[in-house]
Amino acid sequence: MGASRYYFVVNRRFPGGDARRDRPAGPRARRPETERPRPEVDESRRPVAPALPEDVDPADLDRDVQRELMALPTGLAELISKHLVAAARLLDDDDPKQALEHARFVRTRAARVPIVREAAGVVAYHAQEWAEALSELRAARRLGGGPGLLAMMADCERALGRPERALDLARSPEARQLAPEDAAELRIVASGARRDLGQPDAAVVALQGPDLDLARRDPWSGRLFYAYADSLATVGRIDEAVRWFMAAADADEDGETDAAERAAELGAGPS
């Protein structure tokens, strides 16, 4: 799966945002600070927090995420927010291992908050810690509900050598509840699982749907067209593959794929 697709970047919706929209909107009620229970904590056993950049601003976090963190005490919510923003920056800087330190830290401080577990899973995914990512994403779904994150979970199953489980997720009732973009991502993963199983023709079929249309330009068209072209090339349908690679290049406004180069390699694309 494309890494940039799932960055939980500041001021943009978290991946799989439908997992939150399935819950009641708005912040949960806060009790005044004086009413909050204050259990004694052995500070020597707290994990050491990774260093934060001086300019990190908790207000940069997506507003939906900020609202979910309002269930926490004010000081803790601010701390968690800063580390989530730091993790997002590090993902943008292509440093997922360092980002994972921040994500693991916030998970130790607010493990019952769905968005914290979701963030831990997303960052672990980018750090290629597949088992950890899958565990955290499952926890996020248990705590928060909703069908979001299925594509990422399925991709973790593939990375762990379990393509059959990836296909089980693609066929699950929750998959039918996905928003169009998330459904397209899940089809891409399912296609890859079919190829893992030595079923290249089924991989082509798995990508077909109403949004697989050369005339469409949805936000996910570039990735979908690319996956379809790649699958066509695998089964020897070269002329069709070139056409879809060229369409993918046209739809890929951010240059996230090498679609133009793939078309050229097959002998009919731009040089």
Beta strands, then each sheet from edge to edge (+ up, - down):
end
